[in-house]
């Protein structure tokens, strides 16, 4: 996967969690972590969408025009995060 994403930023709706997991996998396999540029839609939503009652992924996604029907399904969550990123990052 690394050659496919080299030079591209990564985006998550809770960067500390996702980046921590990714770094743990790199450590487990004794690989050097390439310090990917990593953006957080949760942090951006907290700054830019203060009017929301909460900043959970489904709430923010809906505010950005994406209906997340299968929360905690990896592909659906990734698509929701991408929709948020395209709107507020």
KAMOJO-V315612 format. One line per field, one symbol per residue. phi: phi as a letter, one per 40 degrees, with the letter a starting at -180 (. if undefined). psi: psi as a letter, one per 30 degrees, with the letter a starting at -180 (. if undefined). A space follows every 10 residues. Layout:
BEGIN
phi: ???
psi: ???
END
This chain:
BEGIN
phi: .dccbdgccb bacaddcccc cccccccdcf bcccfccbbb ccccccccbc cccabcdccc dcccgbcccb dgcdcccccc ccccdccbc
psi: eeffgkfkll klgieeeeee eeeeeeeegh kkkghkkklj feeeeeefhf fkflgleeee eeeggkjjfh kgkeeeeeee eeeeefef.
END
